[in-house]
Amino acid sequence: MELRGPLASLRHDDIEWKRGQQGLVKSLAAWRAEPVAAPVFAAMKRFGGGAALERCRALADLFAPPGERAEHFVASLIDAGIAALDGYPLGQLPLRHGSRDAAPMLVLAQSGDATLALAAHDGGVLAMLPPARTARFRPVETWVRVLSGSGVAERVLLGEADGVPAAIGAEQIALGAGDVRYHHGPHEAFEVVGASGAMIVLRLERQLEECGLVREYAMPGGVLVHQAGARPDDSRDELIVALLGGMGRIDAVPQMARVVLGDGSDALRWQALREVTALDGAAGLELLAQIAADPEDTLAAQAGAALAALLASRPDLEGAGTWPG
């Protein structure tokens, strides 16, 4: 198909392209209303609102044996998408997508903290990636169905070593068409590390409210190397706090102290505490002591350990005057 002429004309007049996009929007809406898709989207709303998967039957059926419903659902999208693009070859289906080289993703539905997506794991790209040096444990629950192809995933469990949380029990799991797997992100890291050609999967994922941190552990060794808030807003606020600390903004210490003592995520509060301590040792000392003394505070144990380490390295801070706040 010769497209140079139509592409050049778009630089001067994009009315036809806009009409095409409107047509694709209508085509996608029509597909969502079809009997094979409409019940799935209705169930997705309930699931995104917090309902258990087994109470969202049309959605649960996509991840239950034998698998024909998942295949019919995805095939109906492909048929509708190809038909729509045949009429508007320069258009783009209005679906969110991710651009990870090893696993490009197409988001089919999103509701609340839940997403339903198609992902294609590229075996050629995966083969060129270096072995992972960390395992990430995310506060999500995930269901995966392999629609076509085969691959290998690495599964790492979170346990304890000498009484301290650590990543343990790494194993490789073969995946093939029809396989369905569930994993609980806070306690299980699950990452596709290889594929034969391309492995296509349907993935359902939902954020877990009770576990708000992404924790990353070194592999091998299993020790915690990093943790951060799982939600975009938390990550944004952590970045702002880190930037203020990096700029040496000691005038921002009172505001960051309020973050430390506020009701934000543990990752955000800890980042703010680190920056306050670096900018003003006395302020950090008092905040650490206040948090460590509160047994109901989720950061009490970390704060107590950090306070002891700080006083050991800076004995001059022992008995320092009360920070004015």
N, C-alpha and C positions, 0 to 999 in steps of 0.2 A: 504494500500500500504506500503510495506516494503522499507524504505529509508535509513536505517543505513549503508548498504553497499555502495550505491552510494555516500552518504555524506562523508564517510570515504575515498573513492577513490579520492575525490576532493582535499584532503590535499596533494596528490602526483602528480596529473595531472588534471589541470582545462581546458584542451583544449576542452573537450566535453561541459563543461559549457559555455565557450566562444562561441562555435558554437550555442548553444541553445539561448544565448542572441542575437546573430546576427539574428537568426530565428525570435525571438520575435520582434526585430526592424523591420524586413521586414513585419511581420504580421500586426504590428501597422500602418506602412506606407500604406499597402494595404487597411486597413480599412479607413484611412483618404482619400483615393482616391475613395471610394465607393460613389455612387450617393446620399446616405442618409447623408453622412458626408462631402464630398468635398465642397458643397456650404456653409456649416456652417463655415468651416475653411477659405474660401475665404472672407466671410463676416466678420469674426473675425479680419482679417488683416485691413479691412477698419475701423472697429469699434475701434481697437487699435490705428489707426492713427488719430482718432478724429472725425470720421463721426457720425452723429446722429443715434441712434439705428433704427429708422424707415427707414433709407436709407440702412440698412444692412438686407435685407428682410429675408434671410435664418436664420439668428441669431435671429431676432425679432420674427420669427414664433415659436421659442422654448418657448417663454414667452407669446404667444397670445393664446386665447381660440380657440378650445376646448382642445388642449393638445396632440393630437395624434403624432404630429411631434416630440415633445420632447421625448415622450415614445419610438418612433421608433428609434430616434437617440441614446438614451442610450441603448436600447435593442440591437442595432447593435454592439455597443462597447462590451457589455457583451458577446454576441455570439462569436465575433471575439477573445476576450480575453480568454474565456474558451477553444475555439478550439486551440489557440496558446499554452496555458499552458498545455493542454492535451498532446501535443507533447514534451513539455519541462517543466515537473512538478517542477524542481528545479530552474527554471528561475524567473525573475521578469520583468513585463511589464515596459518598459522605460518611465514611466510617473512620473512627480513630485508629491509628496504627503506630506501631513502634518500629524503630529502625536498627535494632541490634543486628549486627552482621551475621552472627551465628544462629539467630532465631528471630527473624522478622515476624511481627505479630499484627493481627487484625482484630480489633475489639468489636464483637458482635452486639453486645449489650452491656449496659452498666446501670446499676441501681444501688443507691446508698453506698455501702462499702464493698459491694460485690461486682465482679466483672466476669463476663463470659467471652472467651477469645479463642481464635485459631492461631497456632504458631507452627512455623516450619523450621525444624532444626536442620541446618545445612552441615552435612558430614564433612565436606571439603574444608569449610571454614573451621569447624571444630577441631579437625586434625592438625591445623596449624597453630592452635592456641597452646600456650604453655600450661603445664599442670597447675591447678589452682593452689594457691599458697594459703588460702583461708577458707573457712566454711561459714556461711551466713545463715543465721537463724532469725526468721522474720515472723512478726506477729500476725500470721495469716493461716487459714486452713485452705487446702488446695485439693481439688479432684482433677485427675488427668486421664483422658482416654486417648489411646493411640489409634488414629484412624487409618493410617497407612505407613508403610516403611517399618524400619526397625532401628534400634539404637541401644546405647548403654548409658545408664545414669549412675552417679555416685551418691550414696546415701550415708550421711554422717549423723549419729545420734548425740544428743547432749546429755551427759551424765555427770559424775563427780570423780575427781581424783584427789585423794587425801582430803576429802571434805570440801573441796573447792569445785565449782562448776567448770567443766571442761568438755571439749569435743572428743568423743570416743567412738569406737565401733564403726570405722569407715568400711564400706563394702560396695562392690559394683553389682548392679542389677540389670539384667538383660530385658529389653522392652521390645514388644512386637505388636503387630496389628491386632486390635481387640483388647489389649491389656488395659486395665483400669487400676489406678492407684490413688490412694488418699494419703496425704501427709499433713501433720500438725506442725506448722512452722516453728513455734517456740522451742520444740524439742527434737526436730528433725530437719536437717538440711538435705535437699534433694535437687540435684543439678544434672542435666543431660550433658555428658562429656564426649559422646561420640554417636555417629549415625551412619547408616549405610545409604548413601545418596541423600535423600531428604526424608525426614520422619515428620509426618503431620499429626499434630495433637490438638484435641479440643480441651481447653482448660477453664475450670471454674474456680474462682478464688474469692475469698471474703476476709476482710480485716477482722481481727479478734480484738475486742475492746479491752479485755483484761490483761493483755500483754502488749505494752506500747512501745517497746524498744526493738531495734534491729541490733543483734549482737554478732560480732565477728570474731572467730577463734582461729588461731594459727594452726596450720596443718603442714607437717606433723607437730606434735607438742600439745595442741589442744588448749592453749592458754588464751584468755580473752585479750584481744588486741585493740578492739574498737567497739563502741556502741553509740547509737544515734536514734533520734526519734523517727518513727516509721512514717509519720504523716508529713506532707509537704510543708504545712504551716510550721511544724516543729523544726524541720530542717532549715527553713528560712530564718526563724528566730535564733537558732543556734549560730547560723552564719553571721547574723547581725551582731550578736554578742561577741563572737570571735573577732570580728572586724574592729569593734570598739576596743577590745583588748589589744589587738595588734597595732592600733593607732595610738596606744598609750593614753586613751581618754580617761584620765583619772576623775574628771568631772562627771563621768557616767557611772561611777561606783555606786552611788545611792540608788539609781534606777536598776542597776544590775543586782544589787542586794535585794531589792523587792522581788525580782524574778527568782532569786535563790529561795526566798521564803514564801513564794507564791504557790499556785496550784497547777503549774505547768508540768510537762513530762519530766521524768527523772533525768533524762539525757540533757534537756535544756537547762534544768536547775544546776546540774553538775558542771556543765560548760560555763554557766555564769559564775559559779563558785570558783572555778579555776581561774577565770579572768580577773575576778575581784581579788583573789589572793595574790596573783602576779602583780597587780597594780598597787595594792595596799595591803601589806602583810597583816597589819593590825585588824583591818576590816575582815580579811579572810579568816584570821584566827578566831574572832568572835563568832562569825557565822558558822564555822566548823564546830565550835564548842556548843552553840545553840542547837544545831541539828543533831549532833551526837548525843545530846542530853535528852532528846525526845524519842522515846522508844516506839512511838507510833509513826515516826517519819521513816519512809522507805529508804532514805539515804543515811540513816543513823549509823549503820555499821561501816559504810564507806567513809563517812565523815570522821568517825572515831579513829579509824586506821590512818586516814590522811592527817588528822590532828596530831597523832603520836609521831608520825614521820616528820611533820613540819617542825615540831618542837625539838625533835632529835637533831635536825639539821640547822635549826635556828634557835638555839637556847636563849638568845637575847630577847626572843619574843615572850618568853615565860614571864607572866605577871605584867604584860604590857597594859597600858591604860585602856580603859573602855573606849571602843570606837564610837564617835559621836553620831554615826549614821547620817 
